[in-house]
Amino acid sequence: MAHRRAGCRQWGWVLGLLLAAAAVPVVAAGRGAAKSVDRAAHPNVLFIAVDDLNDWIGVLAGQPGFRTPNIDRLSRRGVLFTRAYCAAPACNPSRASLMTGKRPSTSGVYHNDQPWRPVMKEVVTLPQHFIANGYEVLGGGKIYHDAYNEAESWESYFKRPRDPMPEGRPLNGIPRTAHFDWGPLNVPDAEMSDYKTTTWAIDYLQKSHSRPFFLAVGLFRPHLPWYVPKSYFDRQPLSGIRLPAVDPADLEDVPPAGRRVAKPEGDHRKVVSSGNWERAVQGYQASIIFADQQIGRLLDALDRSPHGKDTILVFWGDHGWHLGQKQHWRKFALWENATRVPLVISAPHYAEHAGLESGRTVSLLDLYSTLIELCSLSPRNGLEGKSLVPLLSDPGAEWDRPVVTTHGRNNHSVRSERWRYIRYEDGSEELYDHDDDPMEWKNLASQAEMTSVKEELKRWLPTTNAPDAPHRGGGDEDG
C-alpha cells in the first residue's frame, strides 16, 4: 500500500503556494522573481553520481567477495533498486537522458561526441527545473559529460580539477593504449580531483541555507585511467584478485552485429596477451574503493550537518562496465554488464523502508519524474520516465514496465525482470533468460518456442528513432 505523506508525495506546487505565509522567502540568485518555498514540502536533494560504476558493489554482489562498505552503508539508508538500468551505455547519452527526461531515440543523442543541447535547445533540464521552483542548485565534478556541461543548469558549479598523472605511462605496458591504463599513484588522496570535489560538497553541507538545495556531486572514478593512490591498490593485492566469470565460447551464438560490439581482437586481446587481466581488475577495484571512500566522507558530512534529516539522497552510476565478459571491455554494449547500474533513493518520508530492495526493472530516465514528485515541484509535460515513488512506498508494488537501453541509432535492449531482448539495426537478435542464465551465456533468440516472448518484448521498442544528432567532437572515446 502506498503511504501518503504530507509535504512529500501528495502536495503539489499549487498547495505550496497556498502555504506561502508559512514559507521561507527566497530569491533564485538572479534567475527571476522571489519565490516562497515551504521547507517541509520541499526537502533538500544530495544527488551523487559515480562514473563507469557497474554492479561490482557489495550489495549488488556483481563480483562476489568484493566489498564497498560506504556504498553499502548508503544503500541501507534507502531503497536499493537491484534491477536498475541506463538509457544508453555511454557517458554523454546516458547523462543527457537522465538530466532532460528524454530517451536517446527521441533526442538523437546516441554517442559521446554528440552535444545534447543544440538538438534539445528548448528542454528544461532537471537542475533548471529545481531552480525554477525556488531551490538553490549547485553542481560539482562530473554530472553532465564534461565536454557538454552548461552554466544555465546551475547557480554555481565546481569544475572537476585535473588529476595527477604518473610518469612513465603507460603503466600497464600496453603500447599505444591512451588512457586505457592502470596503476598506482604516489600521491596523497587530497591531490585527487574526486577528493577535492567531495571536500567542496562537504564545505557546502556544513553551512545553513535559507533555501532548500539541490546539490549534485559527480565522482569521476572508476573512469579510466585507473590511477589512484597506491594505498587503494594495496587493499586489493594481485594474489587475491578474482577474474569475472566468463565463457570462452560466449560469442559463438552472438550475431555479427554483437561481435562487432564486443571487439574481441581489440582491448580483450591486448589485455590477455600482455598478462594484464588481473592487474586491470585490480585497477578497477582500487578505483571503486577510492570512490567508496569519498562517498563515506559525504555521508559523514551529511550526518554532521544541519540537513541530515531533511535531505533526499539519490545515488546512481551512469552505466555499467565490462572487464572481459563476452570478450569485451569498457561500456558501449547492450548486455547486462554494460547496462546495469547502482541506484539507491533515500527519502526522509519513506524512512520506514530504509534498507529494503526493489527488484522491479527501473531506468535512470525515471529520476526526473521521481524527484518532481518527492520534492513537490511543479509538473513537467513530455518526460519519458515514470516516477519511482510508488516503489519507495512499496518496493514490491506492481510494475509491469521493462527498461529500454539504446546504443546507437536503432540498436536497443529491452530488459524485463526475467528477460533481456536485444535487436540490432540489421534485425539480428539476442534473447537471454535471466532466471536460468544470469550471465547471458546462451542466446535463445533463434529458438521457435521463444517467438511469443520476443513479440511481447518487442512491443516496448521505440516506434521512432531520431536521426543522429550532429557529431561535433569534444567527447573522448570513453566519456
N, C-alpha and C positions, 0 to 999 in steps of 0.2 A: 504494500500500500504506500502511495506517495505521501510523504509528510508535508503538511502545509505550514511553512514558517513565515511569520510576519517579517516583512522587510527583506526577504531573500528570494522566494520563488514567485509569490503571487502579487507582490506590489509592483506596479508599473511606474513608468516615469510620470504619468499624469498624477497619480496619487502622491508621488514625491513632491510635485509642485504644490499640491494642496496642503502639504505639511510644511510649507516653506517657513512658516512662523517659528517652527521648532528647529529649522535647519541652520547650518553654519553658512554665512555668506562668503562666497569666494569669487575671485576673478581669474579667468583662464589665461593668465600670463600673456596678455596682448592678443589673444586669439578671439576676442569677441566680448560681448556684454557680460556683466556679472551674472553668475548663476548661484542658486541656493541648492545645496546638496545635503540631504538627510544622511548623516554618517551611519545610522543604524541600517538604513535601507541600502547603502552603497559601500560595501566593505572594500578594503584595500585589496590589491592583487600583486602577488610576487610571482612573476612569470619566468620560469627557469628553463632555458634551452641548452641542450648538450649536442654537440656536432658529431655526426658519424657514430653514435652510440647504438649498437644493436641490442639484442636481448641477453648479452653477457653481463647481467646484473644478478645479484644473489636471489632476489625474489622471483625473477623470471627463469632462473636456472638454465639459461641458454648454453652455458658452459659449466657443467657440473663441477662443484668444488671451488669455483671462483667466487670470491666474496666482495661485496661493495657495502660496507657497514652503514655509511651515511645515506646512500640512496635507499637502502633497505629501511633505515630509520625514517626517512621521509615518507616512504610508502605506507608505513604504519600510521601516519597521521591522516590518511585519506583513503580513497578508493583506488586500488590498483586495477588498471584495465589490462588484462592478460592477453587480449587479442586486439591490440591497437595497431593501426597501420597508417603509413604515409599516403598522401595523394600522388606522390611522384618520388622515385628513388634517386633523387639528386637534390643538392642543397637549394639551389635557386628556385626551381619549380615547386618544391615541397613547401618552402617558407613563404613564397609568394601566394600559394594556395591557402595556407593557414591564415595569413595576415589579411587576405582580401575576401575569403569565403568563396572563392571561385575555383572550379576544377581546372586542371590543365587543358582538358578537352574543350572548355568554354573560352579560356583566355588565349590559347595557343602558345603558352609559355611551357615548353617541354624540357628545355635544356639549360645548362648553367650559363651559356653565353647569350641568353635572350633577356634583355632588360624587361622587367614586368610593367613598369609604369607607362611607357608610351602606348602600349596596347590596352591598358586599363586606366586610361587617363582620368576617367570620371569616378573611379571606385573610391569609396571611403574605407580606409584601412582600419583594422581593429584598434590600434592606438589612437588614430584620428577620431574614432567614434567615442572613445573614452574622453578625449579632450573636449569634444562637443557636449558631453554630458557632465562637465564640471570637474573632472579628475585632473590631478597633476600627473603628467605622463613623462616618464624618463626611461631611457634605454642605455645599455652598455654592452660592449663585447659584440658578439655576432648574433643578431636576431634576423634581419634580412641577410641574404647573400651579401657579403662585404661590399662587392663592387656596386651594388644597387641599393644601398641604404639611402633613405631620403629624409631631409631635415623636416619636411612637413608632417611627418608622423610623430614627431617628438617635440616636447618643450625643451628638453635638454638631452644630450647624448654624450656618453663616454666612449670615444673611439678606441677600438681594440689596439693596444700598443703592439710594437713588433716584439717577437720572441728572440732570445739569444740563439745564435746559430753556432754549431760546433765547427772547429777546424777539421780539415781532412775529410770532408764529405766526398762520396757517400760513406757513411759509417758501416753500411751493410755489405759493401764491396761489390754491389751490382753495378756494372758500368752504365752510364747514361740513364740513371734511374730517376733523375729530377727529384721531386720531393717524396717519391715512393721509397722512403728511407726510415731507419730507426736506429736508436742508440742513446746511451745516457749522456746527460749534460753535467758538467762540473760547475754548477751554479746553484745558489740558494733558491728556494721556492719564490721568494719575493721578487726575483727578476723575471718571472714568467708572466705573460700577458693575462692569463686567467686569474692568477693571484691578484694582479693589480685591478682587474675588473671586479673581482669579488670584494676587494678592500673598498673600492668606490661604492659598491652597493651597501656594504656594512656601515660605512660612514653615513649614508643616507638613512638607513634603518634606525640608527641610534638617535635621530632627531625627531622632535614632534613636528607635525604638519597640519596646517589649517584645512587642507583639502584631503579627501581620500586620494590615494595614489595608485597608479599602475606602474610598477617597477619591473622592467624586463632585463634579465641578466642572461647573456649568452656566452656560454663556455665553449672554447674552440677545441680543446682536446676531448676525445681522442682522434681528431682530424690529423691527417698526415701533415708533415713528417712526425713520426713518433719520437720526438725529442722531449724528454722531461728529466728532472734532476735524478741523479744516479740512485738516490735512496729508494725511488719507486721501482727501479729495475731490481734492486737488491731484494725487495719484498717478493719478487717473482723469479727465483733462481731457475736457470735453464733446466736443472735436474728435476724440477717439479712441474715443468710445463706439460700440459696435455694438449695434443693437437685435436682440432674438431673432428667429429665422426664424419667420415667420408666413404663413399662407394666408388672405387676406381672405375666402375663401368657406368657411372651415373649419367653420362651424356649419351649413352648408346641409344636410348629411346627418346631423346630430345630432338625436335625438328631442327633443320639447318638454321632457322632464324634464331632459335635459342642457343645453338652452339656458337653462332656469331656473337651473341651477347656474352657468353662465357669466356671466349678468347683463351682457350686452354694453352695455346702456344705463346701467349703473351706473358702476363705477370706470373701465372702459375708456374710455367716452365722456368722462368728466371729464378723464382723463389726456391723451387725444389732443386734445380741443378746447382745452385750456389750454396745449398745446405742451410738455407735461411728460414725454413718454415717455423721451427721452434723459436728462433730469435724474433721473427715477425710477430708471433703470438705473444711473446714476452713484451715486445714494444707496445702492442695494442693494449694489453692488460695493464702495463705500467702507466700508460696514458689514461686509462679509465680510473685507476686508483688515484692518480693525481687529480682528475676531475671530481672524484668522490670526496677527496679531501676538501676541495673548495666548497662543495655542497654542504659538508659538515660545518664549515665556517659560517656559511649563510644561515643555516638552521640555528646555530648557537646565537648568532647575532639577532635573529628574529625573536628568539625566546627571551633575550635580554632586553629587547626593545619595548617601547610602549604599544607596539602593534601586534603582538603575538596572538591575541585573542580575536582580532577583528580583521584578519588578513587571509584571503584565499591563496592557496599555494597551487600552482599549476607547473608540473614538471614533465618535460617532453623531449624526445630526441627526434631529429628531422627525418631520419630514415635509418635502415639497418646497414649491415656491412658483411661482406663475405671474406673469409680467410681460408680459401681453398675449397669450400663446399662447391660442388659442381665445377671444380677446377677453375673457379672464378675468384677474383679479388676485387675489392672496392664495392661500390653500390651498383647503380646503373643496370639493374636487372629486376625481373618481376617475380622472383622466387621469395620464399619465406624469409631467408636470411637478409635480403636487401630491403624488405618492405615492413617487417615487424619492428615496432618502436616501443620504448618505455613510455608509459603515460600514467601519471598519478594526479588526481584532483582532490585537494583537501579544502573543504568549505566549512566555516565555523557552524553554520546552521545544520550541517549533517554530521556533526562530530560523533554521533552515536554509531556511525558506520565506519569510523576510522579503523583501518587495518583489514577491511573486507576486500574481496576481489570480485570483479565482474568479468565473466568470460564472454560477454557479448562482443561482436565484431564492431569496432568503432574506428573512426577516422580522425586524423588531426584536423581535417576540414570541419569537424563538428565543434571545435573550440570557440570559434567566433560566436555562434549561436548560444553556446553554453554560458559564456561569460556575460552576454547580454541578459540572460535570464537570472543568473546568480547575482548580478550587480544591479538589477532593476534599471537597466539602460533603456533609452527609447528604442523601439523596434527598428529593424532594417529589413527592407524587402530585397529579394534577389540573392540571399545567402543560400548556398547549395549544401551546407551541412545541416545537421539536426542536433538540437540541444541534448546534452547528455544528463541533464538534471534528473529525469526520471530514473536513471541508473544510479545516481547518487542517493536518491530516495530509497530505491530498491535495486541493489546491484544485480538481482536475478530477474528483473522485470522483463516482460515480453519485448522482443527487439528483433523483428524479422527484417533486418537491413544489413546486407553484406557490404563490404568495403571495396571500392574500385580504386586501383592504383594504375597510373598511366606512365609509360616511359616512351617518349617519342610519339609522334602522331599515329594514332590508330593501333597502338600496342597496349593492351590492357590486361590486368589481372582482376578477377572477382574472387574475393575471399569471404566465404561464409564460415560458420563455426566448424563445419566438417570438411568443406571442400575448398580447393584452390583451382580455379579455371583460368588459363592464360590463352589469349588469342592474339596472334601477331598480325601485322598489317597484310601479310601474304595469305592469311586464312589458316595457317597451321596452328595447332593447338597442343596444350598440355592440360592434364587433369590429375590432381592428387587427392587422395582420401586421407585426411589427417587423423582420422580415427585409427587407421591401420598403418599409416605411412607418414609419421610426423616429420621425417627427414626429406620427404619429397623425392624418393629414390625410384618410384615406379610410376611412369606416365600411363594413365588409363584411358587417354583420350581416344585411342583407336578401337576400344572395345565397344561392340554393338550395344551391350547392356547398359552402357553409360550414356546413351543418347538422351534419355529423359533428364538425367542430371545436368548434362551440358545445356540443354534447352532452357531449363529453369534458371541456370546461372547467366546465360546469355541475355536474358531479358533485362539484366542490370547494366549491360554495357551502354556507354554513351551513344545516343542516337545521332549525334553530330560530333565531328572532330574539327575544331577550329584550325585554320591554316597556321603554319608555323609563324610565330612572331619573328620580327627581324632579328638576325644574328649580328650583334654589334661588338662582340669581344668584351673583355673585362671579366669574363668568367673563366677562372682557371679550370683545368681538367677535372679536378676533384671538388671544386666549390669551396 
